[in-house]
Structure formats: structure tokens, C-alpha cells
Amino acid sequence: MHRPTNSRRPVGLFVGLCTLDVVQLVDRVPGANEKLTAREQVVAAGGPAANAAVAFGRLGGTARLLTGIGAHPLGVAVAADLGGLGVDVLDLAAGSAEPPAVSSILVTASSGDRAVASTNAVGRSLTPPAGLDALVAACDIVEFDGHHGELAEAAARAARAAGRRTVLDGGSWKPGTQELLASVDVAVCSADFRPPGTQGPEDVLRFLRERGVAWSAVSRGERPILWAGGGGSGTVEVPAVPVADTLGAGDVLHGALAHHLAFQGELTAAGFTEALREAAAVASRACASFGTRAWMREG
């Protein structure tokens, strides 16, 4: 992989979803017609690509986020939050007065489990920008979460043409994922990522390999990460921590992984597993505190 020689630190382009997250820490998820008082709340920019970009920047990279937010007051707040964290936001919905997607999240205090309701990118179409090729070429690594499928495919093709490493955050199987895989170098998926006809993690890894993805992995919470690539396969242990909140842990994993992979040339099994191990350590640290930002203040 070629890396621009004028980069003093890695530059990552993150393509995908950005939301406004409203996160409440509760003793339990309320039942029908029940009201509860939350222990704490966090209101912040969220979404897989946005959270990954924040993590990438926190670890010392230059993070650029290609997404759609808009000019609604809630969108302005989202962009300001990301800007304050050093993320360069490229908003393809800047002229829209519609509110951004809002994720309503309940985190159970005793377990760290989260329940999420969000519109995500449903009904929101983003057209690839005219300068996409140059934008991609100026980066070391490109990561996408599969949301905004047309934009993700265009960015992935541009990255492949420019010789930039591409990373897929496979949170779930989405319309357009099949086409996106043609330009993916590395795919790290959650246990919820289920391509058609697959039954478990081993099937998923085989599915990705058969579609040309050179390196892949499946994360499974606190259980070991399964990986395959370079003719080999194995597991990477996940550090054990007292879990306060699992929200965004996968996003942090991907941002940290992109940061470690941006430094590497041709991947080897040793390099890939070391990147997974380092990324898992950062994601585990993020699980030890409530919200998607506290780990950055404590780490």
C-alpha cells in the first residue's frame, strides 16, 4: 500500500453515518407506559463512522468524516461536537434543513447493555462529491460503515484505484454491502453481521474470503475475536474489564484498528493480529466508563 509521503501522522477518511446520540443510564429498561428517572445522560455526536473518526483522532491521527448532517440546529450541534474533538467534517447535506438522525439509547447500569432506537440513514441519500478521488488520495486509509451505500461504494472504488487500504465496519448486513465487498481489503464485523446463507462467525469469514476480502475478523463482545487472512486463522483475546457501557465499543474498535493499520505496509498475520489486539484494548477501555467520550478523558 502506498502512503502519501507528506503525512506527518496518519490521515483517515471515515465514510458513513453520523447521528445525534441521546444516551440515558438507567437501572433497567422501562416497560410499557412506564417512566423512569435516569442516573446520568450524555448528548453527543454518534454513529459508527463518526465514533470511529473520533477514536482515530484521539489516538493521534488526522480524522476526516464524510457524511450527511445538515443545517438544522441539532445538526449544527453535532458538527460542533465533532469539530471540538478535532474531526474534520465534510457534510454532504449542508444545505438541508431536516434534523439529523437521532439515536435514543438506554444503557443498563448493572450490565452495560444498551438498547438503541434510531432511523440511521433511512430515507437519506447522499451523492458522492465531485472531488472524491482527490479526497481519498490524500488519505492513508479509508473506513466505511456501510451506511449511505452509494457514497460508500464510490469511496471504496476510489480508494482501491488510488491504492489506499479500505476497512469495512460490518455492523450488520445492509442493502449494497454485497457490492461494497468488491473493494474491501479488511472487514471486521460484529456477531450481528449475517450475510445471506451464513450461520455463524466461521461462515462469515469464509463468505468474506470467497468475495475477495483479504483480511477479516468477527468481534463477539468479551469473547475472543476470530480472524482469517493470509492463508491462516486464529483468535485474539479481548482484555477483561468491569463493563459500564458497551455503547460504541465496536466503533472505537474500528477507529483504533484503522489507526494501527494506517502505519502498516503489506499486511501479515502478525501485523493484523497485533492491530486487532491493540484495537481491542482501546475498545475494552471504552467499555469501562459510561458514554462514548469518557474513555478519552481517562485514558
C-alpha positions in Angstrom: 0.0 0.0 0.0 1.2 3.5 -0.9 1.0 6.2 1.8 1.4 9.9 0.9 4.9 10.8 1.9 3.9 14.3 3.2 1.8 12.8 6.0 3.4 13.5 9.4 0.7 11.5 11.1 -1.8 9.1 9.5 -4.8 10.6 7.8 -8.1 8.6 7.9 -11.2 9.1 5.9 -14.4 7.8 7.6 -17.4 7.4 5.4 -20.9 6.8 6.7 -23.4 7.5 9.4 -23.5 10.5 11.8 -26.3 10.8 14.4 -27.2 12.8 17.4 -27.0 10.3 20.4 -29.1 10.9 23.4 -27.9 8.3 26.0 -29.5 7.6 29.3 -28.0 5.5 32.1 -30.9 3.6 33.7 -31.4 0.9 36.3 -33.5 -1.1 33.9 -35.3 -0.7 30.6 -38.8 0.6 31.4 -41.9 -1.3 30.4 -44.9 -0.1 28.5 -46.3 3.2 29.8 -43.6 3.4 32.5 -41.4 6.4 33.3 -38.0 6.1 34.9 -35.5 8.7 36.1 -32.1 8.2 34.5 -28.9 8.3 36.6 -26.9 10.2 34.0 -27.2 11.3 30.4 -24.9 12.0 27.5 -25.8 14.0 24.4 -23.1 13.8 21.7 -22.4 13.1 18.1 -22.6 9.4 17.3 -22.9 6.8 14.6 -20.3 4.2 13.6 -18.3 6.3 11.2 -18.4 9.3 13.4 -17.3 7.5 16.6 -14.6 5.7 14.7 -13.3 9.0 13.4 -13.2 10.4 17.0 -11.2 7.4 18.2 -8.8 7.7 15.3 -8.2 11.3 16.1 -7.8 10.7 19.8 -5.1 8.1 19.1 -3.1 10.7 17.1 -4.4 10.5 13.6 -6.0 13.2 11.4 -9.6 12.2 11.0 -11.9 13.3 8.2 -15.6 12.3 8.3 -17.6 12.2 5.0 -21.3 12.1 6.0 -24.6 14.0 6.0 -25.6 16.2 8.9 -27.4 19.3 7.7 -28.1 22.8 8.9 -30.8 22.1 11.4 -29.9 23.4 14.9 -29.4 19.8 16.1 -27.1 19.2 13.1 -25.1 22.3 13.9 -24.6 21.0 17.5 -23.5 17.6 16.1 -20.9 19.2 13.8 -19.7 21.5 16.6 -19.2 18.5 18.9 -17.1 16.7 16.3 -15.2 19.8 15.4 -14.3 20.3 19.1 -12.8 16.8 19.0 -10.6 17.6 16.0 -12.7 15.8 13.4 -12.8 17.5 10.0 -16.4 17.1 8.9 -17.3 17.1 5.2 -21.1 17.5 5.3 -22.8 16.4 2.1 -26.2 17.5 3.4 -25.0 21.0 4.5 -28.0 22.7 2.7 -30.6 20.5 4.3 -32.9 22.0 7.0 -34.0 18.5 8.1 -32.9 17.3 11.6 -30.1 14.7 11.7 -30.8 11.1 12.6 -31.3 10.9 16.4 -30.4 7.7 18.3 -32.3 7.2 21.6 -30.2 4.9 23.8 -30.8 3.3 27.1 -27.8 1.8 28.9 -28.5 -0.6 31.8 -26.2 0.4 34.7 -25.8 -3.2 36.1 -24.6 -4.8 32.9 -23.6 -2.1 30.4 -26.0 -3.5 27.9 -27.6 -0.9 25.6 -31.0 -0.7 23.8 -31.0 1.6 20.7 -33.7 3.1 18.5 -32.6 5.2 15.5 -33.7 6.0 12.0 -30.0 5.7 10.9 -29.6 6.6 7.2 -33.1 5.5 6.2 -34.6 7.9 3.7 -31.3 9.9 3.4 -29.5 9.8 0.1 -26.0 11.3 -0.3 -24.4 12.0 -3.7 -20.7 11.4 -3.9 -18.9 14.8 -4.1 -17.1 15.9 -7.3 -13.7 15.9 -5.5 -14.0 12.4 -4.1 -11.0 11.0 -5.9 -8.6 13.7 -4.6 -10.1 13.5 -1.1 -9.5 9.7 -1.0 -6.0 10.0 -2.5 -5.0 12.5 0.3 -5.7 9.9 3.0 -3.8 6.8 4.2 -6.8 4.7 5.0 -10.5 4.7 4.2 -13.1 3.2 6.6 -16.8 2.9 5.9 -19.7 1.5 8.0 -22.0 0.5 5.1 -24.5 3.3 5.6 -25.1 5.7 2.7 -24.4 2.8 0.3 -23.9 4.8 -2.9 -21.4 7.1 -1.2 -19.6 4.1 0.4 -19.3 2.2 -2.9 -17.9 5.3 -4.7 -15.4 6.0 -1.9 -14.3 2.3 -1.8 -13.7 2.2 -5.6 -11.7 5.5 -5.4 -9.6 4.1 -2.6 -8.9 0.8 -4.5 -7.9 2.8 -7.6 -5.6 5.1 -5.5 -4.0 2.1 -3.7 -5.4 3.2 -0.3 -6.3 0.5 2.3 -10.0 0.0 2.8 -11.7 -1.1 6.0 -15.3 -2.2 6.5 -17.1 -1.9 9.8 -19.6 -4.7 9.3 -22.1 -3.9 12.0 -25.0 -5.6 10.1 -25.7 -6.7 6.5 -27.2 -3.9 4.6 -28.5 -3.2 1.0 -25.4 -2.6 -1.0 -23.0 -4.5 1.2 -22.5 -7.2 -1.4 -21.3 -4.6 -4.0 -19.1 -2.8 -1.4 -17.2 -6.0 -0.6 -15.6 -5.9 -4.1 -13.4 -3.0 -2.9 -12.7 -4.1 0.7 -9.3 -5.0 1.9 -10.1 -5.6 5.6 -13.5 -6.4 7.1 -14.1 -6.5 10.8 -17.7 -7.5 11.6 -19.9 -7.8 14.6 -21.7 -11.0 15.6 -24.8 -9.4 14.1 -23.3 -9.3 10.6 -25.1 -12.1 8.8 -24.7 -12.3 5.0 -27.3 -14.4 3.2 -26.8 -18.1 3.8 -24.4 -17.8 6.7 -25.0 -19.4 10.1 -22.1 -18.3 12.3 -18.7 -16.5 12.5 -16.8 -19.2 10.6 -19.4 -19.0 7.8 -19.0 -15.2 7.7 -15.2 -15.4 7.5 -15.5 -17.9 4.6 -18.1 -15.8 2.9 -15.8 -12.7 3.0 -12.8 -14.7 1.8 -14.7 -16.1 -1.2 -15.6 -12.5 -2.2 -12.0 -11.3 -2.2 -11.7 -9.7 1.2 -8.1 -10.5 2.1 -8.3 -10.0 5.9 -11.4 -10.4 8.1 -12.5 -10.8 11.7 -15.6 -11.2 13.8 -15.8 -9.4 17.1 -18.0 -11.0 19.8 -18.1 -8.7 22.8 -15.9 -10.0 25.6 -15.2 -13.3 23.8 -12.1 -13.7 21.6 -12.1 -12.1 18.2 -12.0 -14.6 15.3 -9.8 -13.7 12.4 -8.7 -15.1 9.0 -6.4 -14.0 6.3 -3.0 -14.7 4.6 -3.8 -18.4 4.5 -4.2 -18.6 8.3 -6.8 -18.0 11.0 -7.0 -17.8 14.8 -8.3 -15.8 17.7 -7.3 -12.6 19.6 -8.1 -12.3 23.2 -10.2 -9.4 24.4 -9.0 -7.8 27.7 -11.3 -8.3 30.6 -12.6 -5.1 32.2 -15.5 -4.1 34.5 -18.2 -3.2 31.9 -20.1 0.0 32.5 -21.3 0.7 28.9 -20.9 -1.2 25.7 -22.3 1.6 23.5 -19.9 2.5 20.7 -17.3 -0.1 21.7 -17.3 -1.6 18.2 -16.9 1.9 16.7 -13.9 2.6 18.9 -12.5 -0.8 17.9 -12.7 0.2 14.2 -11.2 3.7 14.7 -8.3 2.2 16.7 -7.9 -0.6 14.1 -7.7 1.9 11.3 -5.1 3.9 13.2 -2.9 0.9 13.6 -3.4 -0.4 10.1 -2.6 3.0 8.6 1.0 2.6 9.8 1.5 -0.8 8.1 2.5 -1.7 4.6 1.7 -5.1 3.2 -0.3 -6.9 5.9 0.9 -10.1 7.5 -0.8 -12.3 10.1 1.4 -10.9 12.8 0.6 -7.4 11.8 -3.1 -8.0 11.5 -3.4 -9.7 14.8 -1.3 -7.1 16.6 -3.6 -4.4 15.2 -6.6 -6.3 16.4 -5.1 -6.8 19.8 -4.2 -3.1 20.2 -7.7 -2.1 19.0 -9.4 -4.5 21.3 -7.5 -3.0 24.3 -8.8 0.5 23.4 -12.3 -0.7 22.9 -12.3 -2.5 26.2 -11.1 0.6 27.9 -14.1 2.5 26.4 -16.4 -0.1 27.9 -15.2 0.7 31.4 -17.0 4.1 31.6 -20.4 5.5 30.7 -20.9 7.2 27.4 -18.8 7.3 24.3 -16.3 10.0 25.4 -15.3 9.3 29.0 -12.6 6.8 27.9 -10.7 9.7 26.2 -10.6 11.7 29.3 -9.5 8.8 31.4 -7.1 7.1 29.0 
